[in-house]
Amino acid sequence: MQSKHEKYLVSVEEVKAFHEDGFLIVQDLVSQDEVQELLDHTVDIMQGKVTVDGRIEPPPPDATIEEIEDRYVRIHQLHFHLEIHERYLLHARILDVLEMLIGPDVMAMQTMLFLKGPGQVGQGYHQDSYYIPSYPDTLCGAWIALEDADEENGCVWFVRGTQYESVYRDAQNVSHDDVTLNSLGAIAAKYPGCEIPAVMKAGDVAFFGGHIIHRSHPNSSQDRFRRAFVGHYANARSWTHWGAPLEECRNGNQILARGKTHLSYATPKFGTPCAATDLS
Ligand SMILES: O=C(O)CCC(=O)C(=O)O
């Protein structure tokens, strides 16, 4: 049974801001102890104390600190392998917010761990729904800052207003390390003055819909990491073929995180199944 948590009550103003801006930053949603737990674990991944076959290898024994720190910029889908990543994907207070923004029925679809050390690359303009389709499209990301993120260490920038753009299906809607190489820039340019840096403190969480155009610049600091843990979710009654061959899985690959659905779904591999989630 999942332990009781202090439920986060989303205000009407926050819901309104999410729709008006395309993103919402909730301060202090994740506790400092939890941030520290994820950070410590992330350091273990970087140093090769945690390995996952075929995905995270230990560094070569003669690697320098710089080489060790430079091994990964981001790692996808570790929640299929690591209990801690599944647990943070299903973080109760994050689900409290998602329940109000895209729920009440919520499925958890993806995790990404960003390491982004000094000098590491950014990511060009993109729309997450391009990669993770859902019908109707209810995709929403939850970006947990594991340390303070700002312009210097390569925070995410959201183009306010583009949440109501369609998903551009042309071949240039691809995130690229070179943040200028992307035709979505022409769409972003239609929103002068609307590109907002998501300046965040460790423990803050940014929620953003699947259509909003966003990017991040390289980490230009000398010595500051910009680590973050990101989950992607959708309403559990949206249909998706993402994450598996069409005929094999459909929604059955996505974890039902909260609520109910008549569509197929997966249950957590390590933790408490959704049906037993304590929502009090
Ligand atoms: O953290 C970043 O640099 C980019 C994040 C992003 O694009 C996303 O989570 O969809």
The ligand as a Tripos MOL2 file, in Angstrom:
@<TRIPOS>MOLECULE
LIG
   10     9     1     0     0
SMALL
NO_CHARGES

@<TRIPOS>ATOM
      1 O1         15.4040   19.2690  -20.3450 O.co2     1 LIG1
      2 C1         15.6220   19.5670  -21.4970 C.2       1 LIG1
      3 O2         16.6670   20.0740  -21.8560 O.co2     1 LIG1
      4 C2         14.5570   19.3490  -22.5340 C.3       1 LIG1
      5 C3         13.3470   18.7370  -21.9250 C.3       1 LIG1
      6 C4         12.2990   18.4300  -22.9070 C.2       1 LIG1
      7 O3         12.3200   18.8360  -24.0270 O.2       1 LIG1
      8 C5         11.1810   17.5980  -22.4930 C.2       1 LIG1
      9 O4         11.1730   17.1200  -21.3400 O.co2     1 LIG1
     10 O5         10.2820   17.3750  -23.3070 O.co2     1 LIG1
@<TRIPOS>BOND
     1     1     2 2
     2     2     3 1
     3     2     4 1
     4     4     5 1
     5     5     6 1
     6     6     7 2
     7     6     8 1
     8     8     9 2
     9     8    10 1
@<TRIPOS>SUBSTRUCTURE
     1 LIG1         1 GROUP 0 **** ****
